[in-house]
Amino acid sequence: MISDFEKLREKLHKSIEIYGLHSENTKKISKRYDELVNFYYQNERQYQEDNVMNIKYLESVKYLRKIVKDFIKFPTIKEWNCYAKENNLLNSESLKYISGNDWHDLRNKISSES
């Protein structure tokens, strides 16, 4: 299953590079990726510590905190998705799904911790 994640993620990154972040092709691949995540975790947001998604989630949140600390500003979804792609981190949709929060609530939570 992990190789399916990696293959689809690579396909998504290539689509973003070729067609752009908001193209129909990219949106279709992103939707398939989200569906794969949902299927794999069957709507359970409890992950084991050594789980790849948990590790990437914690790493992504760490970088979000660093951005808030360094720039005193929480990134927009578009800014974060570009940064996440460049740094092999989870995009905003994955962060929202795993955390169970929308972007606004995630911003408030991380900003209050910083």
CNS distance restraints for C-alpha pairs under 8 A (distance, minus, plus):
assign (resid   1 and name CA) (resid   5 and name CA) 6.58 0.50 0.50
assign (resid   1 and name CA) (resid  40 and name CA) 7.87 0.50 0.50
assign (resid   2 and name CA) (resid   6 and name CA) 6.35 0.50 0.50
assign (resid   3 and name CA) (resid   7 and name CA) 6.03 0.50 0.50
assign (resid   4 and name CA) (resid   8 and name CA) 6.08 0.50 0.50
assign (resid   5 and name CA) (resid   9 and name CA) 5.96 0.50 0.50
assign (resid   5 and name CA) (resid  33 and name CA) 7.25 0.50 0.50
assign (resid   5 and name CA) (resid  36 and name CA) 7.58 0.50 0.50
assign (resid   6 and name CA) (resid  10 and name CA) 6.12 0.50 0.50
assign (resid   7 and name CA) (resid  11 and name CA) 6.24 0.50 0.50
assign (resid   8 and name CA) (resid  12 and name CA) 6.08 0.50 0.50
assign (resid   8 and name CA) (resid  29 and name CA) 7.37 0.50 0.50
assign (resid   8 and name CA) (resid  33 and name CA) 6.45 0.50 0.50
assign (resid   9 and name CA) (resid  13 and name CA) 6.21 0.50 0.50
assign (resid   9 and name CA) (resid  33 and name CA) 7.29 0.50 0.50
assign (resid  10 and name CA) (resid  14 and name CA) 6.21 0.50 0.50
assign (resid  11 and name CA) (resid  15 and name CA) 6.16 0.50 0.50
assign (resid  11 and name CA) (resid  29 and name CA) 7.51 0.50 0.50
assign (resid  12 and name CA) (resid  16 and name CA) 6.22 0.50 0.50
assign (resid  12 and name CA) (resid  26 and name CA) 6.21 0.50 0.50
assign (resid  12 and name CA) (resid  29 and name CA) 5.86 0.50 0.50
assign (resid  12 and name CA) (resid  30 and name CA) 6.51 0.50 0.50
assign (resid  13 and name CA) (resid  17 and name CA) 6.26 0.50 0.50
assign (resid  13 and name CA) (resid  85 and name CA) 7.37 0.50 0.50
assign (resid  14 and name CA) (resid  18 and name CA) 6.10 0.50 0.50
assign (resid  15 and name CA) (resid  19 and name CA) 5.49 0.50 0.50
assign (resid  15 and name CA) (resid  20 and name CA) 6.78 0.50 0.50
assign (resid  15 and name CA) (resid  21 and name CA) 7.87 0.50 0.50
assign (resid  15 and name CA) (resid  25 and name CA) 6.87 0.50 0.50
assign (resid  15 and name CA) (resid  26 and name CA) 5.46 0.50 0.50
assign (resid  16 and name CA) (resid  20 and name CA) 4.34 0.50 0.50
assign (resid  16 and name CA) (resid  21 and name CA) 4.87 0.50 0.50
assign (resid  16 and name CA) (resid  22 and name CA) 7.96 0.50 0.50
assign (resid  16 and name CA) (resid  23 and name CA) 7.84 0.50 0.50
assign (resid  16 and name CA) (resid  26 and name CA) 6.05 0.50 0.50
assign (resid  17 and name CA) (resid  21 and name CA) 7.80 0.50 0.50
assign (resid  19 and name CA) (resid  23 and name CA) 5.86 0.50 0.50
assign (resid  19 and name CA) (resid  25 and name CA) 7.41 0.50 0.50
assign (resid  19 and name CA) (resid  26 and name CA) 7.18 0.50 0.50
assign (resid  20 and name CA) (resid  26 and name CA) 7.21 0.50 0.50
assign (resid  21 and name CA) (resid  26 and name CA) 6.31 0.50 0.50
assign (resid  21 and name CA) (resid  27 and name CA) 7.78 0.50 0.50
assign (resid  22 and name CA) (resid  26 and name CA) 6.54 0.50 0.50
assign (resid  22 and name CA) (resid  27 and name CA) 6.56 0.50 0.50
assign (resid  23 and name CA) (resid  27 and name CA) 6.21 0.50 0.50
assign (resid  24 and name CA) (resid  28 and name CA) 6.17 0.50 0.50
assign (resid  25 and name CA) (resid  29 and name CA) 6.39 0.50 0.50
assign (resid  26 and name CA) (resid  30 and name CA) 6.02 0.50 0.50
assign (resid  27 and name CA) (resid  31 and name CA) 6.03 0.50 0.50
assign (resid  28 and name CA) (resid  32 and name CA) 6.28 0.50 0.50
assign (resid  29 and name CA) (resid  33 and name CA) 6.16 0.50 0.50
assign (resid  30 and name CA) (resid  34 and name CA) 6.20 0.50 0.50
assign (resid  31 and name CA) (resid  35 and name CA) 6.15 0.50 0.50
assign (resid  32 and name CA) (resid  36 and name CA) 6.12 0.50 0.50
assign (resid  33 and name CA) (resid  37 and name CA) 6.27 0.50 0.50
assign (resid  34 and name CA) (resid  38 and name CA) 6.14 0.50 0.50
assign (resid  34 and name CA) (resid  93 and name CA) 7.97 0.50 0.50
assign (resid  34 and name CA) (resid  94 and name CA) 7.44 0.50 0.50
assign (resid  35 and name CA) (resid  39 and name CA) 6.00 0.50 0.50
assign (resid  36 and name CA) (resid  40 and name CA) 5.97 0.50 0.50
assign (resid  37 and name CA) (resid  41 and name CA) 6.13 0.50 0.50
assign (resid  38 and name CA) (resid  42 and name CA) 5.38 0.50 0.50
assign (resid  38 and name CA) (resid  43 and name CA) 5.75 0.50 0.50
assign (resid  39 and name CA) (resid  43 and name CA) 7.47 0.50 0.50
assign (resid  41 and name CA) (resid  45 and name CA) 7.25 0.50 0.50
assign (resid  45 and name CA) (resid  98 and name CA) 5.77 0.50 0.50
assign (resid  45 and name CA) (resid  99 and name CA) 7.48 0.50 0.50
assign (resid  45 and name CA) (resid 100 and name CA) 7.71 0.50 0.50
assign (resid  47 and name CA) (resid  51 and name CA) 6.28 0.50 0.50
assign (resid  47 and name CA) (resid  53 and name CA) 7.62 0.50 0.50
assign (resid  47 and name CA) (resid  54 and name CA) 5.90 0.50 0.50
assign (resid  48 and name CA) (resid  54 and name CA) 7.01 0.50 0.50
assign (resid  49 and name CA) (resid  54 and name CA) 6.35 0.50 0.50
assign (resid  49 and name CA) (resid  55 and name CA) 7.07 0.50 0.50
assign (resid  50 and name CA) (resid  54 and name CA) 7.10 0.50 0.50
assign (resid  50 and name CA) (resid  55 and name CA) 6.70 0.50 0.50
assign (resid  51 and name CA) (resid  55 and name CA) 6.23 0.50 0.50
assign (resid  52 and name CA) (resid  56 and name CA) 6.14 0.50 0.50
assign (resid  53 and name CA) (resid  57 and name CA) 5.93 0.50 0.50
assign (resid  54 and name CA) (resid  58 and name CA) 6.15 0.50 0.50
assign (resid  55 and name CA) (resid  59 and name CA) 6.13 0.50 0.50
assign (resid  56 and name CA) (resid  60 and name CA) 5.95 0.50 0.50
assign (resid  56 and name CA) (resid  89 and name CA) 6.34 0.50 0.50
assign (resid  56 and name CA) (resid  90 and name CA) 6.44 0.50 0.50
assign (resid  57 and name CA) (resid  61 and name CA) 6.17 0.50 0.50
assign (resid  57 and name CA) (resid  89 and name CA) 7.82 0.50 0.50
assign (resid  57 and name CA) (resid  90 and name CA) 6.54 0.50 0.50
assign (resid  57 and name CA) (resid  95 and name CA) 6.63 0.50 0.50
assign (resid  57 and name CA) (resid  98 and name CA) 7.53 0.50 0.50
assign (resid  58 and name CA) (resid  62 and name CA) 6.10 0.50 0.50
assign (resid  59 and name CA) (resid  63 and name CA) 6.43 0.50 0.50
assign (resid  59 and name CA) (resid  89 and name CA) 7.28 0.50 0.50
assign (resid  60 and name CA) (resid  64 and name CA) 6.25 0.50 0.50
assign (resid  60 and name CA) (resid  84 and name CA) 7.72 0.50 0.50
assign (resid  60 and name CA) (resid  89 and name CA) 5.48 0.50 0.50
assign (resid  60 and name CA) (resid  90 and name CA) 6.09 0.50 0.50
assign (resid  60 and name CA) (resid  95 and name CA) 7.99 0.50 0.50
assign (resid  61 and name CA) (resid  65 and name CA) 6.20 0.50 0.50
assign (resid  61 and name CA) (resid 110 and name CA) 7.94 0.50 0.50
assign (resid  62 and name CA) (resid  66 and name CA) 6.31 0.50 0.50
assign (resid  63 and name CA) (resid  67 and name CA) 6.14 0.50 0.50
assign (resid  64 and name CA) (resid  68 and name CA) 6.30 0.50 0.50
assign (resid  64 and name CA) (resid  74 and name CA) 7.50 0.50 0.50
assign (resid  64 and name CA) (resid 110 and name CA) 7.58 0.50 0.50
assign (resid  65 and name CA) (resid  69 and name CA) 6.14 0.50 0.50
assign (resid  65 and name CA) (resid 110 and name CA) 6.28 0.50 0.50
assign (resid  65 and name CA) (resid 111 and name CA) 7.38 0.50 0.50
assign (resid  65 and name CA) (resid 114 and name CA) 6.41 0.50 0.50
assign (resid  66 and name CA) (resid  70 and name CA) 5.95 0.50 0.50
assign (resid  67 and name CA) (resid  71 and name CA) 5.66 0.50 0.50
assign (resid  67 and name CA) (resid  72 and name CA) 7.26 0.50 0.50
assign (resid  67 and name CA) (resid  73 and name CA) 7.16 0.50 0.50
assign (resid  67 and name CA) (resid  74 and name CA) 6.95 0.50 0.50
assign (resid  67 and name CA) (resid  75 and name CA) 7.70 0.50 0.50
assign (resid  68 and name CA) (resid  72 and name CA) 4.69 0.50 0.50
assign (resid  68 and name CA) (resid  73 and name CA) 5.02 0.50 0.50
assign (resid  68 and name CA) (resid  74 and name CA) 5.29 0.50 0.50
assign (resid  68 and name CA) (resid  75 and name CA) 7.88 0.50 0.50
assign (resid  68 and name CA) (resid 111 and name CA) 6.76 0.50 0.50
assign (resid  68 and name CA) (resid 114 and name CA) 7.13 0.50 0.50
assign (resid  69 and name CA) (resid  73 and name CA) 7.75 0.50 0.50
assign (resid  69 and name CA) (resid 114 and name CA) 6.44 0.50 0.50
assign (resid  74 and name CA) (resid 107 and name CA) 6.47 0.50 0.50
assign (resid  74 and name CA) (resid 111 and name CA) 7.31 0.50 0.50
assign (resid  75 and name CA) (resid  79 and name CA) 5.57 0.50 0.50
assign (resid  75 and name CA) (resid  80 and name CA) 5.62 0.50 0.50
assign (resid  76 and name CA) (resid  80 and name CA) 6.04 0.50 0.50
assign (resid  77 and name CA) (resid  81 and name CA) 6.03 0.50 0.50
assign (resid  77 and name CA) (resid  92 and name CA) 6.16 0.50 0.50
assign (resid  77 and name CA) (resid 103 and name CA) 7.54 0.50 0.50
assign (resid  78 and name CA) (resid  82 and name CA) 6.33 0.50 0.50
assign (resid  79 and name CA) (resid  83 and name CA) 6.24 0.50 0.50
assign (resid  80 and name CA) (resid  84 and name CA) 5.80 0.50 0.50
assign (resid  80 and name CA) (resid  91 and name CA) 7.06 0.50 0.50
assign (resid  80 and name CA) (resid  92 and name CA) 6.87 0.50 0.50
assign (resid  81 and name CA) (resid  85 and name CA) 6.05 0.50 0.50
assign (resid  81 and name CA) (resid  91 and name CA) 5.12 0.50 0.50
assign (resid  81 and name CA) (resid  92 and name CA) 6.20 0.50 0.50
assign (resid  82 and name CA) (resid  86 and name CA) 6.31 0.50 0.50
assign (resid  83 and name CA) (resid  87 and name CA) 6.14 0.50 0.50
assign (resid  83 and name CA) (resid  89 and name CA) 7.99 0.50 0.50
assign (resid  84 and name CA) (resid  88 and name CA) 5.66 0.50 0.50
assign (resid  84 and name CA) (resid  89 and name CA) 4.47 0.50 0.50
assign (resid  84 and name CA) (resid  90 and name CA) 5.94 0.50 0.50
assign (resid  84 and name CA) (resid  91 and name CA) 5.76 0.50 0.50
assign (resid  85 and name CA) (resid  89 and name CA) 6.31 0.50 0.50
assign (resid  85 and name CA) (resid  90 and name CA) 7.74 0.50 0.50
assign (resid  85 and name CA) (resid  91 and name CA) 7.28 0.50 0.50
assign (resid  90 and name CA) (resid  94 and name CA) 5.89 0.50 0.50
assign (resid  90 and name CA) (resid  95 and name CA) 6.34 0.50 0.50
assign (resid  91 and name CA) (resid  95 and name CA) 6.32 0.50 0.50
assign (resid  92 and name CA) (resid  96 and name CA) 6.02 0.50 0.50
assign (resid  92 and name CA) (resid 103 and name CA) 7.31 0.50 0.50
assign (resid  93 and name CA) (resid  97 and name CA) 6.10 0.50 0.50
assign (resid  94 and name CA) (resid  98 and name CA) 6.08 0.50 0.50
assign (resid  95 and name CA) (resid  99 and name CA) 5.89 0.50 0.50
assign (resid  96 and name CA) (resid 100 and name CA) 5.68 0.50 0.50
assign (resid  96 and name CA) (resid 101 and name CA) 5.17 0.50 0.50
assign (resid  96 and name CA) (resid 102 and name CA) 5.37 0.50 0.50
assign (resid  96 and name CA) (resid 103 and name CA) 6.34 0.50 0.50
assign (resid  96 and name CA) (resid 106 and name CA) 7.42 0.50 0.50
assign (resid  97 and name CA) (resid 101 and name CA) 7.00 0.50 0.50
assign (resid  99 and name CA) (resid 106 and name CA) 7.71 0.50 0.50
assign (resid 101 and name CA) (resid 105 and name CA) 5.66 0.50 0.50
assign (resid 101 and name CA) (resid 106 and name CA) 5.72 0.50 0.50
assign (resid 102 and name CA) (resid 106 and name CA) 6.11 0.50 0.50
assign (resid 103 and name CA) (resid 107 and name CA) 6.01 0.50 0.50
assign (resid 104 and name CA) (resid 108 and name CA) 6.31 0.50 0.50
assign (resid 105 and name CA) (resid 109 and name CA) 6.10 0.50 0.50
assign (resid 106 and name CA) (resid 110 and name CA) 6.12 0.50 0.50
assign (resid 107 and name CA) (resid 111 and name CA) 5.77 0.50 0.50
assign (resid 108 and name CA) (resid 112 and name CA) 5.96 0.50 0.50
assign (resid 109 and name CA) (resid 113 and name CA) 6.45 0.50 0.50
assign (resid 110 and name CA) (resid 114 and name CA) 6.39 0.50 0.50
